Amino acid sequence: MIFVIDDDRIMAKCIVSYVREETLVFANAIDAMDKIAEGIIPKMIFLDILLDGPDGFTFLNELVSYNDTAKIPVVIVTSLDINKNSLATYGVVGMLNKEIMRPEDIRGYVEQYSK
């Protein structure tokens, strides 16, 4: 199971179409955390930063505060200019720029981190 957390439905649909694995899509961080609280722990997460409600940074902070979710690989999907290295302690393994990402970039992360 892979989570896609993005309030842009078109972008979320695009990511899902290239993941080619079972996915759950969330438009906000609260719904994703609720699903995790129900015991559904994803193998990896594609996360937008600018979300309605709590943003992606808040979600990352919450994610690393629990032992069972702290090591989930997270790929940030954003148009913001963010340094991936500054987020490594939050389980961030990659960054995809919404403006220039390619389908093979999505697949590459899935192949590398969802197994």
N, CA, C and O of each residue as an XYZ file, in Angstrom:
460
protein
N       0.839     -1.178      0.000
C       0.000      0.000      0.000
C       0.883      1.239      0.000
O       1.820      1.352      0.790
N       0.571      2.155     -0.888
C       1.275      3.430     -0.988
C       0.259      4.551     -0.796
O      -0.828      4.524     -1.375
N       0.624      5.535      0.021
C      -0.247      6.690      0.230
C       0.192      7.819     -0.704
O       1.384      8.064     -0.887
N      -0.787      8.492     -1.283
C      -0.565      9.721     -2.042
C      -1.370     10.794     -1.319
O      -2.596     10.717     -1.232
N      -0.661     11.801     -0.800
C      -1.318     12.870     -0.046
C      -1.118     14.168     -0.822
O      -0.037     14.758     -0.808
N      -2.176     14.596     -1.497
C      -2.111     15.796     -2.328
C      -3.517     16.332     -2.514
O      -4.420     15.581     -2.882
N      -3.718     17.620     -2.266
C      -5.052     18.195     -2.419
C      -5.378     18.563     -3.861
O      -6.495     18.989     -4.156
N      -4.426     18.403     -4.743
C      -4.650     18.608     -6.182
C      -5.051     17.248     -6.769
O      -4.207     16.370     -6.953
N      -6.337     17.086     -7.058
C      -6.840     15.783     -7.534
C      -6.180     15.327     -8.827
O      -5.923     14.137     -9.009
N      -5.913     16.244     -9.700
C      -5.283     15.881    -10.976
C      -3.871     15.367    -10.749
O      -3.469     14.367    -11.345
N      -3.115     16.043     -9.893
C      -1.760     15.591     -9.590
C      -1.789     14.238     -8.890
O      -0.992     13.358     -9.213
N      -2.691     14.066     -7.943
C      -2.798     12.792     -7.240
C      -3.124     11.659     -8.214
O      -2.549     10.573     -8.133
N      -4.042     11.920     -9.123
C      -4.421     10.913    -10.117
C      -3.229     10.565    -11.014
O      -3.025      9.401    -11.358
N      -2.464     11.557    -11.381
C      -1.263     11.352    -12.198
C      -0.266     10.448    -11.468
O       0.260      9.498    -12.049
N      -0.013     10.746    -10.208
C       0.930      9.930     -9.430
C       0.432      8.499     -9.339
O       1.190      7.557     -9.569
N      -0.845      8.332     -9.002
C      -1.423      6.988     -8.873
C      -1.274      6.205    -10.172
O      -0.981      5.010    -10.143
N      -1.471      6.856    -11.296
C      -1.406      6.140    -12.577
C      -0.017      5.592    -12.866
O       0.118      4.633    -13.626
N       1.014      6.178    -12.280
C       2.370      5.694    -12.516
C       2.915      4.843    -11.379
O       3.952      4.199    -11.536
N       2.241      4.829    -10.246
C       2.687      4.001     -9.131
C       2.504      2.518     -9.466
O       3.378      1.697     -9.188
N       1.363      2.190    -10.062
C       1.044      0.819    -10.477
C       1.045     -0.182     -9.318
O       1.344     -1.361     -9.505
N       0.718      0.285     -8.164
C       0.540     -0.561     -6.986
C      -0.705     -0.068     -6.261
O      -1.246      0.990     -6.582
N      -1.146     -0.838     -5.289
C      -2.313     -0.425     -4.518
C      -2.015      0.892     -3.814
O      -0.995      1.030     -3.138
N      -2.912      1.855     -3.978
C      -2.710      3.175     -3.381
C      -3.968      3.648     -2.669
O      -5.083      3.222     -2.973
N      -3.756      4.526     -1.728
C      -4.835      5.279     -1.117
C      -4.491      6.747     -1.311
O      -3.353      7.159     -1.088
N      -5.480      7.538     -1.727
C      -5.265      8.960     -1.987
C      -5.995      9.758     -0.909
O      -7.143      9.479     -0.565
N      -5.285     10.759     -0.392
C      -5.844     11.635      0.625
C      -5.657     13.082      0.181
O      -4.609     13.440     -0.358
N      -6.671     13.909      0.406
C      -6.578     15.323      0.057
C      -6.005     16.146      1.196
O      -5.716     17.331      1.028
N      -5.838     15.511      2.371
C      -5.281     16.234      3.512
C      -4.539     15.287      4.447
O      -4.711     14.070      4.389
N      -3.717     15.868      5.301
C      -2.879     15.085      6.209
C      -3.676     14.409      7.316
O      -3.316     13.322      7.768
N      -4.749     15.042      7.750
C      -5.541     14.470      8.846
C      -6.144     13.127      8.448
O      -6.088     12.171      9.222
N      -6.717     13.046      7.254
C      -7.302     11.777      6.800
C      -6.239     10.688      6.683
O      -6.499      9.529      7.005
N      -5.050     11.054      6.226
C      -3.963     10.072      6.119
C      -3.541      9.584      7.502
O      -3.343      8.384      7.695
N      -3.400     10.487      8.462
C      -3.023     10.078      9.819
C      -4.122      9.240     10.467
O      -3.825      8.313     11.221
N      -5.377      9.551     10.187
C      -6.484      8.740     10.708
C      -6.387      7.314     10.186
O      -6.613      6.363     10.935
N      -6.055      7.157      8.910
C      -5.939      5.818      8.319
C      -4.775      5.063      8.968
O      -4.882      3.867      9.240
N      -3.682      5.752      9.212
C      -2.542      5.132      9.895
C      -2.944      4.720     11.312
O      -2.556      3.651     11.783
N      -3.721      5.564     11.988
C      -4.193      5.243     13.338
C      -5.082      3.997     13.343
O      -5.170      3.295     14.351
N      -5.745      3.725     12.205
C      -6.563      2.512     12.070
C      -5.704      1.275     11.846
O      -6.221      0.158     11.829
N      -4.409      1.462     11.675
C      -3.500      0.329     11.481
C      -3.077      0.091     10.050
O      -2.393     -0.893      9.766
N      -3.467      0.968      9.141
C      -3.047      0.851      7.738
C      -1.733      1.626      7.599
O      -1.730      2.855      7.520
N      -0.617      0.888      7.571
C       0.706      1.506      7.496
C       1.222      1.351      6.060
O       1.403      0.227      5.590
N       1.457      2.456      5.365
C       1.917      2.362      3.972
C       3.386      1.962      3.874
O       4.169      2.160      4.803
N       3.738      1.391      2.720
C       5.145      1.073      2.441
C       5.925      2.326      2.116
O       7.122      2.408      2.393
N       5.256      3.302      1.531
C       5.866      4.591      1.222
C       4.771      5.619      1.017
O       3.593      5.288      0.893
N       5.198      6.900      0.985
C       4.247      7.996      0.873
C       4.762      9.019     -0.135
O       5.934      9.396     -0.107
N       3.871      9.464     -1.029
C       4.120     10.628     -1.879
C       3.349     11.774     -1.227
O       2.132     11.692     -1.062
N       4.058     12.839     -0.857
C       3.474     13.888     -0.027
C       3.659     15.274     -0.622
O       4.781     15.695     -0.906
N       2.557     15.974     -0.807
C       2.599     17.389     -1.167
C       2.850     18.176      0.117
O       2.466     17.733      1.200
N       3.481     19.321      0.007
C       3.755     20.148      1.181
C       2.621     21.134      1.450
O       2.200     21.299      2.595
N       2.131     21.781      0.413
C       1.087     22.790      0.590
C      -0.286     22.118      0.537
O      -0.861     21.929     -0.535
N      -0.791     21.765      1.705
C      -2.080     21.082      1.829
C      -3.056     21.977      2.570
O      -2.648     22.869      3.314
N      -4.350     21.739      2.366
C      -5.362     22.394      3.188
C      -5.277     21.802      4.589
O      -5.090     20.595      4.740
N      -5.410     22.625      5.597
C      -5.260     22.147      6.971
C      -3.790     22.024      7.305
O      -2.972     22.806      6.819
N      -3.442     21.034      8.144
C      -2.029     20.847      8.467
C      -1.226     20.596      7.182
O      -1.634     19.809      6.328
N      -0.092     21.271      7.063
C       0.708     21.122      5.852
C       1.575     19.859      5.908
O       1.561     19.120      6.892
N       2.316     19.636      4.845
C       3.163     18.449      4.753
C       4.239     18.392      5.816
O       4.599     17.305      6.267
N       4.763     19.540      6.229
C       5.777     19.565      7.279
C       5.196     19.077      8.605
O       5.845     18.335      9.343
N       3.974     19.500      8.897
C       3.294     19.048     10.111
C       3.080     17.538     10.053
O       3.284     16.837     11.044
N       2.669     17.046      8.892
C       2.471     15.603      8.713
C       3.777     14.856      8.950
O       3.792     13.846      9.654
N       4.874     15.340      8.371
C       6.178     14.687      8.560
C       6.564     14.642     10.032
O       7.047     13.623     10.525
N       6.352     15.735     10.718
C       6.680     15.795     12.138
C       5.881     14.758     12.929
O       6.416     14.089     13.813
N       4.614     14.639     12.602
C       3.756     13.646     13.263
C       4.214     12.224     12.918
O       4.262     11.353     13.786
N       4.542     12.006     11.676
C       4.956     10.681     11.211
C       6.180     10.174     11.965
O       6.216      9.013     12.373
N       7.169     11.019     12.154
C       8.408     10.568     12.802
C       8.282     10.461     14.316
O       9.201      9.985     14.983
N       7.167     10.894     14.857
C       7.014     10.830     16.304
C       6.548      9.446     16.794
O       6.423      9.229     17.999
N       6.295      8.525     15.878
C       5.866      7.170     16.243
C       6.830      6.146     15.658
O       7.233      6.249     14.500
N       7.195      5.160     16.470
C       8.154      4.137     16.025
C       7.697      3.378     14.789
O       8.512      3.078     13.916
N       6.411      3.063     14.700
C       5.932      2.251     13.585
C       5.806      3.026     12.275
O       5.613      2.417     11.223
N       5.911      4.345     12.313
C       5.806      5.131     11.082
C       7.054      5.961     10.784
O       7.158      6.548      9.707
N       7.985      6.017     11.707
C       9.158      6.892     11.561
C      10.050      6.515     10.385
O      10.746      7.375      9.846
N      10.045      5.275      9.983
C      10.950      4.826      8.915
C      10.278      4.686      7.551
O      10.884      4.156      6.620
N       9.041      5.151      7.419
C       8.355      5.078      6.131
C       9.042      6.023      5.152
O       9.195      7.206      5.455
N       9.462      5.531      3.979
C      10.072      6.430      2.996
C       9.035      7.405      2.434
O       7.928      7.019      2.059
N       9.428      8.672      2.389
C       8.533      9.732      1.918
C       9.191     10.436      0.732
O      10.366     10.798      0.782
N       8.413     10.622     -0.335
C       8.849     11.413     -1.481
C       8.003     12.677     -1.489
O       6.776     12.617     -1.575
N       8.667     13.812     -1.399
C       7.981     15.098     -1.432
C       7.666     15.442     -2.887
O       8.530     15.351     -3.759
N       6.418     15.837     -3.135
C       5.973     16.246     -4.467
C       5.492     17.688     -4.338
O       4.432     17.947     -3.770
N       6.274     18.619     -4.866
C       5.963     20.030     -4.665
C       6.577     20.892     -5.753
O       7.459     20.449     -6.489
N       6.111     22.102     -5.846
C       6.756     23.064     -6.735
C       7.617     24.035     -5.930
O       8.241     24.931     -6.498
N       7.651     23.860     -4.612
C       8.500     24.691     -3.755
C       9.960     24.290     -3.907
O      10.266     23.148     -4.250
N      10.844     25.221     -3.654
C      12.276     24.954     -3.690
C      12.717     24.556     -2.277
O      12.965     25.410     -1.425
N      12.807     23.244     -2.050
C      13.132     22.719     -0.723
C      14.383     21.859     -0.841
O      14.543     21.113     -1.808
N      15.260     21.964      0.137
C      16.472     21.150      0.183
C      16.132     19.794      0.802
O      15.768     19.723      1.976
N      16.246     18.730      0.024
C      15.928     17.383      0.498
C      16.762     17.005      1.709
O      16.257     16.355      2.624
N      18.015     17.395      1.733
C      18.899     17.019      2.837
C      18.397     17.540      4.177
O      18.603     16.900      5.208
N      17.747     18.686      4.169
C      17.232     19.241      5.418
C      16.049     18.441      5.958
O      15.663     18.611      7.114
N      15.479     17.578      5.138
C      14.321     16.772      5.554
C      14.655     15.296      5.727
O      13.757     14.491      5.972
N      15.923     14.925      5.606
C      16.315     13.513      5.688
C      15.925     12.890      7.027
O      15.566     11.713      7.067
N      15.985     13.631      8.101
C      15.621     13.083      9.408
C      14.131     12.774      9.512
O      13.694     12.113     10.454
N      13.363     13.247      8.556
C      11.922     12.977      8.520
C      11.558     11.827      7.589
O      10.382     11.629      7.282
N      12.534     11.081      7.144
C      12.258      9.950      6.263
C      12.113     10.324      4.804
O      11.699      9.497      3.992
N      12.449     11.560      4.457
C      12.332     11.996      3.068
C      13.473     11.406      2.255
O      14.645     11.677      2.516
N      13.114     10.599      1.270
C      14.110      9.921      0.437
C      14.257     10.557     -0.933
O      15.189     10.240     -1.672
N      13.331     11.460     -1.277
C      13.410     12.086     -2.590
C      12.467     13.254     -2.726
O      11.564     13.470     -1.917
N      12.716     14.003     -3.789
C      11.897     15.168     -4.110
C      11.496     15.092     -5.574
O      12.312     14.772     -6.438
N      10.243     15.385     -5.840
C       9.764     15.507     -7.212
C       9.201     16.911     -7.387
O       8.303     17.330     -6.656
N       9.733     17.619     -8.350
C       9.238     18.950     -8.666
C       8.019     18.794     -9.569
O       8.124     18.220    -10.653
N       6.883     19.289     -9.141
C       5.637     19.131     -9.896
C       5.728     19.685    -11.309
O       5.021     19.223    -12.205
N       6.580     20.657    -11.510
C       6.663     21.307    -12.808
C       7.499     20.530    -13.824
O       7.313     20.698    -15.029
N       8.412     19.686    -13.358
C       9.303     18.997    -14.303
C       9.401     17.488    -14.094
O      10.167     16.823    -14.791
N       8.632     16.928    -13.138
C       8.751     15.487    -12.885
C       8.257     14.678    -14.080
O       7.408     15.121    -14.853
N       8.816     13.483    -14.205
C       8.464     12.586    -15.305
C       7.907     11.283    -14.730
O       8.219     10.940    -13.590
N       7.100     10.557    -15.482
C       6.548      9.289    -14.995
C       7.625      8.325    -14.502
O       7.427      7.640    -13.498
N       8.750      8.266    -15.188
C       9.798      7.338    -14.775
C      10.419      7.737    -13.432
O      10.985      6.889    -12.741
N      10.320      9.009    -13.059
C      10.804      9.432    -11.743
C       9.939      8.811    -10.644
O      10.452      8.320     -9.638
N       8.633      8.841    -10.848
C       7.702      8.242     -9.888
C       7.961      6.751     -9.776
O       8.098      6.218     -8.675
N       8.028      6.078    -10.922
C       8.263      4.625    -10.931
C       9.592      4.275    -10.267
O       9.685      3.279     -9.550
N      10.612      5.083    -10.502
C      11.922      4.820     -9.917
C      11.855      4.809     -8.392
O      12.438      3.932     -7.754
N      11.166      5.754     -7.818
C      11.030      5.775     -6.352
C      10.223      4.574     -5.857
O      10.572      3.968     -4.844
N       9.163      4.235     -6.557
C       8.349      3.088     -6.156
C       9.189      1.814     -6.197
O       9.167      1.021     -5.256
N       9.915      1.624     -7.269
C      10.751      0.415     -7.383
C      11.825      0.361     -6.320
O      12.148     -0.719     -5.825
N      12.376      1.486     -5.963
C      13.455      1.511     -4.997
C      12.979      1.384     -3.549
O      13.658      0.753     -2.739
N      11.833      1.967     -3.206
C      11.458      2.075     -1.801
C      10.206      1.330     -1.358
O       9.939      1.274     -0.158
N       9.437      0.764     -2.258
C       8.179      0.139     -1.813
C       8.287     -1.364     -1.639
O       7.290     -2.015     -1.324
N       9.429     -1.917     -1.827
C       9.558     -3.379     -1.704
C       9.783     -3.842     -0.298
O       9.908     -5.043     -0.056
